[in-house]
Amino acid sequence: MTQHPLAPLVNAWYLANARDLPWRKPGFSAWGVLVSEFMLQQTPVSRVIPRLGRWLARWPSPADLAAVPAGEAVREWSNLGYPRRALWLHSAAEQITERHGGAVPRDIESLLALTGVGDYTARAVAVFAWGERHPVVDTNTRRVIARAVHGMGEPAPPSSRRDLADMLDLLPADDEQTRIFNAAAMELGALVCTARSPRCDECPLRRDCAWVAAGKPEYTGPRKGVQKRYEGSDRHVRGLIMAELRASNVPLTDKEISRLWPDVAQRDRALSGLLSDGLATVADGGYLLP
């Protein structure tokens, strides 16, 4: 198998420059990796690290989390956002306990069968927890490949087949070097090959980057949709209600909820959505975490 020249350069840079993150430490558990991947979905690293530490101190194994009500997971999730991830993680912990004897599985098929685990998370756990050889692609990886390999300033909208094939072409033959490269490409995109202000002078690929060689042309291809503003959105109102539910050990009344947001229709829509998603339940004439 021919070694692509980009991987050794990126790996060497990573070993000298990688951030000291908890899930990269030797001996970090597969359960810890799975929890971190759930938390890192759409949440910055700086907010995840303290919450991850508290979570694993409280529930060091899937069985520990499975033994408590799902509402406790939602409460501990706190302000990480997208609290359905906490429900999914609780369900995954139950499934790991029941189906896999409490051990996080290592094969992608078994991981994909867990609630809340998609293709990216399954591959990330298989690679970073168990050392399996698979391509792992996130937004940062896609940007590095778009620039260094394809000469584009931004990646095209995500395509699982194309993105995984691109990364597979770059993987080293050695399993350990593959694990490092998967993490290294993400790290390079996060720290150097950033979306708005890439630090090309510091990049280990500056002499091999197709985008730099082409004069850094502006990207003119299709773009993914822009996320709607949070302030004043239904997500915002859901978050206000969730904050009150997490802070209370007694049912939250309709009168108390009515004080949280003036738009009755939007408030009712948000509450209805929380009930439908299983993030709130009706109890004793009010509302509680599940």
C-alpha positions in Angstrom: 0.0 0.0 0.0 1.4 3.4 -1.1 1.7 5.9 1.8 0.1 9.3 0.9 2.7 12.0 1.7 0.2 14.2 3.7 -0.3 11.8 6.6 3.3 11.7 8.0 3.5 15.5 7.9 0.2 16.0 9.7 1.0 13.3 12.3 4.4 14.8 13.1 2.8 18.2 13.5 0.1 16.7 15.8 2.6 14.9 18.1 4.3 18.2 18.7 1.3 20.5 18.9 -1.8 18.6 19.9 -3.9 20.0 22.7 -3.9 18.1 26.0 -7.5 16.9 26.1 -8.8 14.3 28.5 -10.0 11.8 25.9 -6.5 11.7 24.4 -4.8 10.5 27.6 -3.5 7.0 27.9 -6.0 4.7 29.6 -9.0 6.9 29.0 -12.0 4.5 28.9 -14.1 3.6 25.9 -17.1 4.7 27.8 -15.4 8.1 28.4 -14.7 8.3 24.6 -18.3 7.6 23.8 -19.6 10.2 26.3 -17.1 12.8 25.0 -18.3 12.2 21.4 -21.9 12.7 22.4 -21.0 15.9 24.3 -18.8 17.3 21.5 -21.6 17.2 18.9 -22.3 20.9 18.3 -20.7 22.0 21.6 -17.2 23.6 22.0 -14.4 21.7 23.6 -14.0 24.3 26.3 -17.6 23.7 27.5 -17.4 20.0 27.3 -14.2 19.3 29.4 -15.6 20.4 32.8 -19.0 18.7 32.2 -17.3 15.5 31.0 -15.2 15.3 34.1 -18.2 15.6 36.4 -20.2 13.2 34.3 -17.6 10.4 34.5 -17.0 11.0 38.2 -20.7 10.4 38.8 -21.2 7.7 36.2 -17.8 6.0 35.5 -19.5 3.1 33.6 -22.6 2.6 31.4 -24.2 0.5 34.1 -23.8 3.4 36.6 -25.7 5.7 34.2 -28.3 3.1 33.3 -29.1 2.6 37.0 -30.5 6.2 37.4 -33.6 7.8 35.9 -33.1 9.4 32.5 -34.0 12.8 34.1 -30.8 12.7 36.1 -28.8 12.5 32.8 -30.8 15.5 31.5 -30.1 17.5 34.7 -26.4 16.7 34.6 -26.2 17.7 31.0 -26.8 21.3 32.2 -26.1 23.9 29.6 -24.4 21.8 26.9 -27.4 22.3 24.6 -29.4 19.9 22.5 -30.5 18.0 25.7 -31.9 15.1 23.7 -28.4 13.9 23.5 -28.5 13.2 27.2 -31.6 11.0 26.8 -30.0 9.2 23.9 -26.8 8.7 25.9 -28.9 7.3 28.8 -30.6 4.9 26.4 -27.3 3.9 24.9 -26.0 3.1 28.4 -29.0 0.9 29.1 -28.4 -0.9 25.8 -24.7 -1.4 26.5 -25.5 -2.8 29.9 -28.2 -5.1 28.6 -26.7 -6.3 25.3 -22.9 -6.0 25.8 -22.3 -6.8 29.5 -21.6 -3.2 30.3 -18.7 -2.9 27.8 -18.8 -0.4 25.0 -18.7 -2.4 21.7 -15.8 -2.0 19.3 -17.4 -2.9 15.9 -19.2 -0.2 13.9 -22.4 -2.3 13.4 -22.9 -2.7 17.2 -22.1 0.9 17.9 -24.6 2.1 15.2 -27.3 0.0 16.9 -27.0 2.2 20.0 -29.5 5.1 20.4 -28.0 8.4 19.3 -25.0 6.9 17.6 -24.6 7.9 14.0 -21.9 7.0 11.5 -19.4 9.6 12.7 -19.7 8.7 16.4 -19.5 5.0 15.7 -16.3 5.4 13.7 -14.8 7.8 16.2 -15.4 5.3 19.1 -14.1 2.4 17.1 -10.9 4.3 16.2 -10.1 6.4 19.2 -11.3 3.9 21.9 -10.4 0.6 20.3 -7.7 1.4 17.6 -9.7 0.0 14.7 -8.7 1.2 11.2 -11.5 3.4 9.8 -11.7 6.9 8.3 -13.2 9.4 10.7 -14.4 12.7 9.1 -15.6 15.8 10.9 -16.1 19.4 9.7 -12.4 20.3 10.4 -11.2 17.2 8.5 -13.3 18.0 5.5 -11.9 21.5 5.4 -8.3 20.3 5.5 -9.0 17.8 2.7 -10.8 20.4 0.6 -7.9 22.7 0.7 -4.8 20.5 0.8 -6.1 17.8 -1.7 -8.8 19.5 -3.8 -7.5 23.1 -3.9 -10.9 24.5 -2.7 -11.2 27.2 0.0 -14.1 25.5 1.6 -15.5 21.9 1.5 -18.6 21.2 -0.5 -21.7 20.3 1.5 -21.2 17.0 3.3 -21.4 13.7 1.4 -20.7 10.6 3.5 -19.6 8.5 0.6 -17.3 11.1 -0.9 -15.9 12.4 2.4 -15.1 8.9 3.7 -13.5 7.9 0.4 -11.3 11.0 0.5 -10.1 10.3 4.0 -9.6 6.6 3.3 -7.2 7.5 0.4 -5.0 9.4 3.0 -4.9 6.8 5.8 -1.6 5.2 6.7 -1.3 1.4 6.5 -0.4 1.2 10.2 -3.4 1.1 12.6 -1.7 3.3 15.2 -0.7 5.9 12.6 -4.2 5.8 11.3 -5.6 6.5 14.7 -3.2 9.4 15.1 -3.9 10.7 11.6 -7.7 10.8 12.2 -7.2 12.9 15.3 -4.4 14.9 13.7 -6.5 16.0 10.7 -9.2 17.2 13.0 -6.7 19.1 15.1 -5.1 20.7 12.2 -8.4 22.0 11.0 -9.4 23.2 14.5 -6.2 25.1 15.2 -4.5 26.0 12.0 -6.6 25.4 8.9 -9.5 27.3 10.3 -12.5 28.4 8.4 -12.1 32.2 8.6 -8.4 32.9 9.3 -6.2 29.9 8.3 -2.7 30.2 9.6 -1.0 28.9 6.4 2.5 30.0 7.4 2.3 27.6 10.4 0.8 24.7 8.5 2.8 21.5 8.0 1.2 21.2 4.6 2.0 24.7 3.3 4.4 23.3 0.6 2.0 20.5 -0.4 -1.4 22.3 -0.2 -3.2 22.5 -3.5 -5.2 25.5 -2.3 -2.0 27.5 -1.5 -0.4 26.4 -4.7 -3.4 27.7 -6.7 -3.2 31.1 -5.0 -5.9 30.5 -2.4 -8.9 31.0 -4.8 -12.2 32.0 -3.3 -14.7 29.2 -3.0 -17.6 29.5 -5.4 -19.3 26.1 -5.0 -22.5 25.1 -3.2 -22.8 25.9 0.5 -24.7 24.3 3.3 -27.6 26.2 4.8 -27.0 28.9 7.5 -28.3 28.0 10.9 -31.2 30.2 12.1 -30.6 32.7 14.9 -30.9 31.3 18.4 -32.2 34.3 20.2 -36.0 34.4 20.1 -36.2 31.0 18.4 -38.2 28.0 19.5 -34.8 26.4 20.6 -34.3 29.5 22.9 -37.7 29.1 24.5 -37.2 25.3 24.9 -33.9 26.1 26.6 -35.5 28.5 29.1 -38.1 25.9 30.1 -35.4 23.2 30.3 -33.3 25.4 32.6 -36.2 25.7 35.0 -37.0 22.0 34.9 -33.3 21.2 35.7 -33.4 23.6 38.6 -36.5 22.2 40.2 -37.2 19.0 42.1 -40.9 19.7 42.3 -43.4 20.0 39.4 -43.2 23.2 37.4 -46.6 24.7 37.1 -48.2 26.3 34.0 -48.2 29.7 35.8 -44.4 29.4 36.4 -43.8 28.5 32.8 -46.0 31.4 31.6 -43.5 33.8 33.2 -40.6 32.5 31.1 -41.7 33.8 27.7 -44.4 36.3 26.7 -45.5 34.7 23.3 -48.1 32.1 24.4 -48.2 30.2 21.1 -44.4 29.9 20.9 -44.2 28.9 24.6 -46.9 26.3 24.2 -45.1 25.0 21.1 -41.8 24.7 22.9 -43.4 22.9 25.9 -45.3 20.5 23.6 -42.0 19.7 21.8 -40.3 18.9 25.1 -43.1 16.6 26.1 -43.1 14.9 22.7 -39.3 14.4 22.9 -39.5 12.9 26.3 -37.5 15.7 27.9 -40.4 16.6 30.2 -43.2 14.7 31.7 -46.6 15.6 33.3 -46.8 14.9 37.0 -49.0 16.2 39.8 -50.5 19.0 37.7 -47.1 20.3 36.6 -44.0 19.3 34.6 -40.8 17.4 35.6 -37.8 16.0 34.0 -38.3 12.3 33.0 
